[in-house]
Amino acid sequence: MALHQRHLAGCVALSRSASWNQNEADWRLMLGFGRGWGISAPEGTICASTIALPYGADFAWIAMVLVLPEHRRLGYASRLLRGALAELEQENRVALLDATPEGRAVYVQEGFRDFWGFTRFSLSTAFLPKQEAKPLTSTHWSQVLALDALAFGGDREPVLRNLAARQPSAALVAERNGQVVGFVLAREGREAMQVGPLVARDAGMARKLLAAALGAVPGPVYVDIADHAGPLQAWALNQGFVVQRPFTRMAHGPRAYAPGDASLVYCPTGPELG
Ligand SMILES: CC(C)(COP(=O)(O)OP(=O)(O)OC[C@H]1O[C@@H](n2cnc3c(N)ncnc32)[C@H](O)[C@@H]1OP(=O)(O)O)[C@@H](O)C(=O)NCCC(=O)NCCS
């Protein structure tokens, strides 16, 4: 079955069942510009989901591969995934995703392979001290989108604009000689605030932007930090963050590739959004 906005309550229940952070606004965003598929039990409960988010012409993001605990190991995730992959194949789009260790077991069997990893860090309180950074304003958008396209490798304007509107106090930029050389966004979630994406031209700038965004939101807070940004991960641990879980960025099939320039990505947006 196709998932639509009328299924939002069941979708949020799926997030809750896995202690995931997506709230109704996240599902509304994803079902608004992506395509969702679900499996429902006879009494109507949505027991499995998968979403494909088109990010430009070349690839799509597979998100929200979730199955209620009592319906697992019945082939539901692989069935929905295969349906999504078949549609993307027809559109000539490569499928990408960020996998949990549990999900990775399914994806490897379906022909995905690993590219790079990141780690989720959490802080149970608000982050102190405060750090100043420039607010992202309408004059910055074209440069923010260009920098994100370079780093992420696809067009995800609806996502970035949605996050900036939801948490404007944490939508921040770094500039050098009038050019945007870094930006960060955040969003509220079901369990915690999440900071990301964070894209920057260098590590020092990334740390300042991260500190500023963390200081602009209430706790608890999650942030996903790329494993290739080791010093930023060490900084987070020094600030009292704890490691929650690892994720692996994967791509599907013979044309599997990692779009963009990962060296500019300090914090992914979160596994559901890339
Ligand atoms: C990961 C998840 C979506 C799998 O859903 P599922 O419907 O149980 O998966 P399937 O039944 O299609 O599994 C297909 C195969 O993948 C492998 N697999 C699935 N879950 C596995 C697990 N937890 N550990 C090891 N292998 C697993 C098995 O080989 C399985 O075949 P088998 O049951 O015949 O041995 C589900 O466990 C879940 O919702 N987990 C929490 C959320 C999550 O991590 N989602 C992944 C996001 S990236």
The ligand as an SDF file (V2000), in Angstrom:
LIG
                    3D

 48 50  0  0  0  0  0  0  0  0999 V2000
   16.0030   -3.9110   10.3070 C   0  0  0  0  0  0  0  0  0  0  0  0
   14.5260   -4.2200   10.1420 C   0  0  0  0  0  0  0  0  0  0  0  0
   13.8660   -3.1290    9.2930 C   0  0  0  0  0  0  0  0  0  0  0  0
   14.3930   -5.5720    9.4200 C   0  0  0  0  0  0  0  0  0  0  0  0
   13.0170   -5.8280    9.1450 O   0  0  0  0  0  0  0  0  0  0  0  0
   12.4630   -7.2950    8.9030 P   0  0  0  0  0  0  0  0  0  0  0  0
   11.1400   -7.1920    8.2290 O   0  0  0  0  0  0  0  0  0  0  0  0
   12.5380   -8.0710   10.1460 O   0  0  0  0  0  0  0  0  0  0  0  0
   13.5690   -7.8700    7.8770 O   0  0  0  0  0  0  0  0  0  0  0  0
   13.3400   -9.1080    6.9020 P   0  0  0  0  0  0  0  0  0  0  0  0
   12.3990  -10.0850    7.5280 O   0  0  0  0  0  0  0  0  0  0  0  0
   12.9870   -8.6070    5.5450 O   0  0  0  0  0  0  0  0  0  0  0  0
   14.8280   -9.7110    6.8960 O   0  0  0  0  0  0  0  0  0  0  0  0
   15.4150  -10.2250    5.7160 C   0  0  0  0  0  0  0  0  0  0  0  0
   16.7270  -10.8470    6.1040 C   0  0  0  0  0  0  0  0  0  0  0  0
   17.6320   -9.8650    6.6080 O   0  0  0  0  0  0  0  0  0  0  0  0
   18.4120  -10.4190    7.6860 C   0  0  0  0  0  0  0  0  0  0  0  0
   18.0480   -9.7520    8.9570 N   0  0  0  0  0  0  0  0  0  0  0  0
   16.9450   -9.0310    9.2350 C   0  0  0  0  0  0  0  0  0  0  0  0
   16.9860   -8.5350   10.4810 N   0  0  0  0  0  0  0  0  0  0  0  0
   18.1540   -8.9600   11.0210 C   0  0  0  0  0  0  0  0  0  0  0  0
   18.7790   -8.7840   12.2800 C   0  0  0  0  0  0  0  0  0  0  0  0
   18.1910   -8.0680   13.2690 N   0  0  0  0  0  0  0  0  0  0  0  0
   19.9780   -9.3660   12.4870 N   0  0  0  0  0  0  0  0  0  0  0  0
   20.5770  -10.1100   11.5120 C   0  0  0  0  0  0  0  0  0  0  0  0
   20.0270  -10.3230   10.2900 N   0  0  0  0  0  0  0  0  0  0  0  0
   18.8310   -9.7490   10.0510 C   0  0  0  0  0  0  0  0  0  0  0  0
   18.0310  -11.8950    7.7670 C   0  0  0  0  0  0  0  0  0  0  0  0
   18.9090  -12.5960    6.9200 O   0  0  0  0  0  0  0  0  0  0  0  0
   16.6460  -11.8800    7.1990 C   0  0  0  0  0  0  0  0  0  0  0  0
   16.2830  -13.1110    6.6360 O   0  0  0  0  0  0  0  0  0  0  0  0
   15.7870  -14.3170    7.6030 P   0  0  0  0  0  0  0  0  0  0  0  0
   14.7650  -13.7610    8.5630 O   0  0  0  0  0  0  0  0  0  0  0  0
   15.2140  -15.3120    6.6180 O   0  0  0  0  0  0  0  0  0  0  0  0
   17.0160  -14.8190    8.3110 O   0  0  0  0  0  0  0  0  0  0  0  0
   13.8010   -4.3300   11.5200 C   0  0  0  0  0  0  0  0  0  0  0  0
   14.5520   -5.1820   12.3600 O   0  0  0  0  0  0  0  0  0  0  0  0
   13.6420   -3.0040   12.2230 C   0  0  0  0  0  0  0  0  0  0  0  0
   12.6520   -2.2850   12.0230 O   0  0  0  0  0  0  0  0  0  0  0  0
   14.6350   -2.6420   13.0620 N   0  0  0  0  0  0  0  0  0  0  0  0
   14.6310   -1.3850   13.7790 C   0  0  0  0  0  0  0  0  0  0  0  0
   14.7710   -0.2190   12.8370 C   0  0  0  0  0  0  0  0  0  0  0  0
   16.0010   -0.3140   11.9540 C   0  0  0  0  0  0  0  0  0  0  0  0
   17.1330   -0.4550   12.4180 O   0  0  0  0  0  0  0  0  0  0  0  0
   15.7450   -0.1980   10.6440 N   0  0  0  0  0  0  0  0  0  0  0  0
   16.7970   -0.1680    9.6410 C   0  0  0  0  0  0  0  0  0  0  0  0
   17.0450    1.2230    9.2870 C   0  0  0  0  0  0  0  0  0  0  0  0
   18.5010    1.4550    8.3530 S   0  0  0  0  0  0  0  0  0  0  0  0
  1  2  1  0
  2  3  1  0
  2  4  1  0
  2 36  1  0
  4  5  1  0
  5  6  1  0
  6  7  2  0
  6  8  1  0
  6  9  1  0
  9 10  1  0
 10 11  2  0
 10 12  1  0
 10 13  1  0
 13 14  1  0
 14 15  1  0
 15 16  1  0
 15 30  1  0
 16 17  1  0
 17 18  1  0
 17 28  1  0
 18 19  1  0
 18 27  1  0
 19 20  2  0
 20 21  1  0
 21 22  1  0
 21 27  2  0
 22 23  1  0
 22 24  2  0
 24 25  1  0
 25 26  2  0
 26 27  1  0
 28 29  1  0
 28 30  1  0
 30 31  1  0
 31 32  1  0
 32 33  2  0
 32 34  1  0
 32 35  1  0
 36 37  1  0
 36 38  1  0
 38 39  2  0
 38 40  1  0
 40 41  1  0
 41 42  1  0
 42 43  1  0
 43 44  2  0
 43 45  1  0
 45 46  1  0
 46 47  1  0
 47 48  1  0
M  END
$$$$
